[in-house]
């Protein structure tokens, strides 16, 4: 059996978490899904994000609420 030494500073500052790798991988997959985009699709996505950020900085975007009211008016009927 191996022995490890853990600094008291890590324990006192709540900076240490010990989990089995399987549990860690499972939590990571549920919390933050990861999608890898390559090639042409990656370039297209980069272009769309860049254009969106430019529109946002110019104030040319709309809020989600305005978009939903315009595109899905049935959601706002009472």
C-alpha positions, -999 to 999 in steps of 0.1 A, spaced: 0 0 0 13 34 -9 14 64 14 9 100 4 15 132 23 -10 160 19 -2 196 29 -21 210 58 -27 242 38 -48 222 13 -69 207 40 -74 239 60 -85 259 29 -110 233 16 -89 230 -16 -87 192 -17 -112 168 -30 -106 131 -34 -129 110 -57 -125 78 -75 -117 85 -112 -149 67 -123 -171 90 -102 -151 121 -113 -155 112 -150 -192 106 -145 -197 140 -127 -177 158 -154 -198 143 -182 -230 153 -165 -220 188 -156 -201 200 -187 -207 182 -219 -178 184 -243 -182 185 -281 -151 185 -303 -156 202 -337 -129 199 -363 -122 210 -399 -147 229 -419 -173 228 -391 -149 243 -366 -141 272 -390 -178 278 -396 -184 279 -359 -155 302 -353 -168 326 -380 -204 326 -365 -191 333 -330 -169 361 -343 -198 376 -362 -221 373 -332 -196 390 -309 -192 419 -334 -230 423 -336 -233 422 -298 -206 449 -293 -224 471 -319 -257 466 -300 -273 448 -329 -286 418 -309 -319 413 -291 -326 397 -258 -339 361 -256 -373 374 -244 -377 396 -275 -366 367 -298 -390 343 -282 -419 367 -284 -412 373 -321 -405 337 -331 -427 318 -307 -457 341 -299 -478 312 -287 -455 308 -257 -466 342 -244 -503 338 -248 -522 337 -215 
